[in-house]
Amino acid sequence: MEDVSKEWVAVPRHYNAVTDFIDRNLAEGRADKPAFIDPHQTLTYGGLNERAARFGSALVGLGVHREQRIALVMFDTVAMPVAFWGALKAGIVPVPVNTLLAADQYRYILQDCRAVCLVVSAGLLDVLSPILDDLPDLRHVIVADGDGWRDDPKFEDLLAQSDPGFETVATIADETAFWLYSSGSTGMPKGVRHRHASLIQTADLFGKRVLGMHEDDVIYSAAKIFFAYGLGNAMSFPMAVGATTLLLPGRPTPDAVIDLMKTRQPSLFFGVPTLYTALLAHPALGSGAGSDALRLCVSAGEALPQDVGERWKARVGCDIVDGIGSTEMLHIFVSNRPDAITYGASGSPVPGYAARIVDDDGRDLGVDEIGELLVRGPSAGDGYWNQRAKSAATFAGEWTHTGDKYRQGADGLYYYCGRTDDMFKVSGNWVSPFDVESALMTHSAVLEAAVVGHPDGDGLLKPKAFVVLNDGFAADEALFTALKDHVKAASGPWKYPRWIEIRDALPKTATGKIQRFKLREAAE
Ligand code: 3UK
């Protein structure tokens, strides 16, 4: 097999990612250029440099040590890159966390990563404050875009009090720079440790070489920075070339997206398939999705249905590049190319990455044979935190197991064929059937539940629940609404079952495992 490592960016052993992503922009004369624009503030590269230094020094001042974790539960505003890069500058490890989680999930993640400091957007305090006293390692809560928490100064005041000349800590290229949590089909989310050297690999190999991202681009990513997908699109890729990113702290509804496209005229747009579908259903969607400067769109998170890509191209006049990435690999590793798009396919390996499709015994498969996709590349994570068995199974030496079923067509392209487990994505967010089932079963009406992904009218999967009721409960609309609301509150707003079917019993294996595949077939 071809040696892809010659494509990798050479990174010196003593290396802090801040040098490539912040310092280089100043050295190349972009101190006054906007790096990030949110609805309230513009942050230039010079401003980011100063504020990241201040935040790094502030963390040290609060007694946070190198290699300790700080959790970032933040909306996409200019404070997010300041917190992320400020931590890296100090050799402290930021852990961006999904802003859509429920209190129990925050408790688990913050305990698991032993965050000593939490940086949180004021709007998220209602969800987080009830669990803050359950975190023995947590010493400081810094509130961004709002008032302070107990004795801690708020983000802005903390920055004002600290040292703008704070020097970048000399880290090692292979040192852990940040973590991202990845959800699995069983058990709780796992912290993936990523290295300082990985960010420049994804920015160069995918951002520059595949997307051709350059200094004059204006980027808008509907996927938020707390996702690996958004972290690259909206933060590391634009910073690697000195481009400008537009940030939207709120939900990327079709109205909000079209409004931003019109008022800010981005040249690159990043979304997930559900959003492209929702935009296509919007009467106001027209040429360039509102932006005359739009040159390219990107989709990831789940497979982009062929017809969504084709309808988008016809209506918006711009292609969508579909590529598959993962939290474990940091960003996209198999992708279409802007000048070679096949809707319905994931494309071919990104420069610097190699892919294989193997059977259960690890043997390479031939054309059109379906097996698991393995990938090799320079941005693979260093493993899951405190999960030796799962790390060994996924990060198998040079090759990373994706958990995805793929086939390689006679055209050489890779075609997505589903997951090797029962997991599926809704609007780019993972749904673990087990999670939704557990949430349903905490409702007094529910005896048992099984959840599968079921295609909606656009061919995108949504949760469908099969429920066995406890005696004395009637299957009526009021109950269905109550169950949906219950899941939204207990597990996450995107996870509620769009369809509920009442059953007398669920199909099970001899060992009592729910046979979801039977329900999936029954639902088709
Ligand atoms: C699925 C896709 C088909 C696939 C991600 C871009 O989604 C990202 O990371 P996650 O860890 O999920 C990874 C899994 O999602 N998937 C992603 N993209 C596609 N399936 N076609 C696609 N284009 O199951 C994969 O294993 O949440 C996406 C960049 C960085 C990312 N982390």
Boltz pocket constraint, residues with backbone or C-beta under 6 A from the ligand:
constraints:
  - pocket:
      binder: B
      contacts: [[A, 182], [A, 227], [A, 228], [A, 229], [A, 230], [A, 299], [A, 300], [A, 301], [A, 302], [A, 303], [A, 304], [A, 322], [A, 323], [A, 324], [A, 325], [A, 326], [A, 327], [A, 328], [A, 330], [A, 331], [A, 332], [A, 346], [A, 402], [A, 403], [A, 404], [A, 416], [A, 419], [A, 425], [A, 428], [A, 430]]
      max_distance: 6.0
